[in-house]
Amino acid sequence: MKTLSIIIPCFNEVNTIQEIIKRVRASKIMLQKQIIVIDDCSTDGTLELLNKLLKNQVDIIYSQNVNKGKGAAIRKGLEFATGDVLLIQDADLEYDPDEYSKLLTPILENKADVVYGSRFLSTGPRRVIYFWHKAGNNFLTLLSNIFTNLDLTDMETCYKVFTKSVASQLTINEDRFGIEPEITARISKMNVRIYEVGISYYGRTYAEGKKIGWRDGFRAIYCIVKYNLR
């Protein structure tokens, strides 16, 4: 049986980490799961909860010794991943593991090597929150598409799925949220088949723990230019 490696980067998600792991384990897919949680030096008790209550529900728990960012956590997770397919899952409940099946289908049917889950193609529920956040996302996706010549609708999505052969070719330099345009730039230069599927989205407010901000948007612009013109 093929294996799906699920990399979950987390930082200060004590209120959601238990539920997201429960949902990941409950997701119905025809692959064996390898669950990898990379704690990015949380200070709110997330790591203690993982080690105390969740260690028997997770295959690998690794703690960064300093807070480095989402990109650094995913880079570390890739070192542990052994699956035939790899998937990135945020720990904040904004993305629903019940949708793994639709994300995996193009790969399992040998139609795709990479699948992005798009929040803007879906007819499913999408929480209405910030206009400027969506506008910024659309701008970054458009700018990325101009450089990559792809026609993605949601470059900044968390849900990115790769075959093992593609993941083994990925080099991630960005430590924070710049990994989204970096990964997109890198796969655009590979001879791979890229698909998008619509997904639901349950976004959080900043009061509820959302972490990405305007500085990350400027870094994304820099990364789009940097990694596409290399």
Secondary structure, 3 states (H helix, E strand, C coil): CCEEEEEEEECCCCCCHHHHHHHHHHCCCCCEEEEEEEECCCCCCHHHHHHHHHCCCCCEEEECCCCCCHHHHHHHHHHHCCCCEEEECCCCCCCCHHHHHHHHHHHHCCCCCEEEEECCCCCCCECCCCHHHHHHHHHHHHHHHHHHCCCCCCCCCCCEEEEHHHHCCCCCCCCCCCHHHHHHHHHHCCCCCEEEEECCECCCCCCCCCCCCHHHHHHHHHHHHHHHHC
